[in-house]
């Protein structure tokens, strides 16, 4: 009989093999689990030349003038976007125009606040 000696560095009850979920790893039976990287059943894989394919051809080459023109167009578009954003922030943070736009809501809020404060003061005097 062969006697196994207990390893002093290893706590008792620890399995020899690392935990591996069923159906995963080299011991998993072939064809038993679906390939999670494959397209779903009934869905065709992208063709080799299509944009979704990892084998898609590189985009067509552009010359330096075309690249510069694209950069200039994007720079102009970005400038317009920044100007529109600045105008919108200025409009939203202008408290005088906000008071003019929302006068009725402000009056209703002030009246409600007055009733609450007045009611609390009246309760404290009793």
C-alpha positions in Angstrom: 0.0 0.0 0.0 1.2 3.4 -0.8 0.8 6.0 1.9 0.4 9.6 0.9 2.1 12.1 3.2 0.2 15.2 4.1 1.7 18.4 2.7 2.2 20.8 5.7 1.8 23.9 3.5 -1.5 22.8 2.1 -4.7 23.0 4.2 -6.7 19.8 4.5 -9.7 19.5 2.3 -8.2 21.4 -0.7 -8.7 19.5 -3.9 -5.6 18.6 -6.0 -7.1 20.1 -9.2 -8.2 23.7 -9.5 -11.9 24.3 -9.8 -13.2 24.4 -13.3 -16.9 24.7 -14.2 -18.4 21.7 -15.9 -17.9 21.6 -19.7 -15.0 24.0 -19.7 -11.4 23.3 -20.3 -9.4 20.5 -21.9 -11.5 17.8 -20.3 -14.7 19.2 -21.8 -16.4 16.8 -24.3 -16.2 18.0 -27.8 -19.3 19.5 -29.3 -21.1 19.6 -26.0 -20.9 23.4 -25.4 -21.6 26.2 -27.9 -18.8 28.4 -29.2 -19.5 31.8 -27.7 -17.4 33.5 -30.3 -19.3 32.0 -33.2 -22.4 33.8 -34.6 -25.7 32.6 -33.3 -27.3 29.7 -35.0 -29.0 30.7 -38.2 -26.9 33.9 -38.5 -24.4 33.8 -41.3 -20.9 34.9 -40.5 -19.8 38.1 -42.2 -18.2 37.7 -45.6 -14.5 38.2 -45.9 -14.8 41.5 -47.7 -17.7 43.0 -45.7 -17.1 45.8 -43.2 -18.0 43.6 -40.2 -15.4 41.0 -41.1 -12.0 41.0 -39.4 -10.7 40.4 -42.9 -12.2 43.6 -44.4 -9.9 45.4 -46.8 -8.2 48.6 -45.5 -9.9 51.9 -46.4 -8.8 53.4 -49.7 -5.7 55.5 -49.5 -6.0 59.3 -49.4 -3.5 61.8 -50.5 -2.3 64.6 -48.1 -4.5 67.3 -49.7 -7.6 65.2 -49.0 -6.5 64.6 -45.4 -5.9 68.3 -44.9 -9.3 69.2 -46.4 -11.0 66.7 -44.0 -9.1 68.2 -41.1 -10.1 71.7 -42.1 -13.7 70.7 -42.5 -13.8 69.0 -39.1 -12.0 72.0 -37.5 -14.7 74.4 -38.9 -17.5 72.1 -37.7 -15.9 71.9 -34.3 -15.7 75.7 -34.1 -19.4 76.0 -35.0 -20.3 73.4 -32.3 -18.3 75.3 -29.7 -19.9 78.6 -30.6 -23.4 77.0 -30.4 -22.5 75.4 -27.0 -21.2 78.8 -25.7 -24.4 80.5 -26.8 -26.6 77.9 -25.1 -24.6 78.0 -21.8 -24.8 81.8 -21.8 -28.6 81.7 -22.4 -29.1 79.1 -19.6 -27.0 80.9 -17.1 -28.5 84.4 -17.7 -30.6 84.7 -14.5 -32.5 87.8 -15.6 -33.8 86.1 -18.8 -34.7 83.0 -16.8 -36.7 85.1 -14.4 -38.5 86.7 -17.4 -39.2 83.3 -18.9 -40.4 81.6 -15.7 -42.2 84.5 -13.9 -45.4 82.6 -13.1 -43.5 79.6 -11.6 -41.4 81.9 -9.5 -44.4 83.8 -8.2 -46.2 80.6 -7.3 -43.1 79.3 -5.5 -42.7 82.6 -3.6 -46.3 82.5 -2.4 -46.0 78.9 -1.3 -42.8 79.6 0.5 -44.5 82.6 2.2 -47.3 80.4 3.5 -44.9 77.8 4.8 -42.7 80.3 6.6 -45.7 82.2 8.0 -47.4 79.0 9.2 -44.1 77.9 10.9 -43.8 81.3 12.6 -47.4 81.1 13.8 -46.9 77.7 15.3 -43.8 78.8 17.2 -45.6 81.7 18.8 -48.3 79.5 20.4 
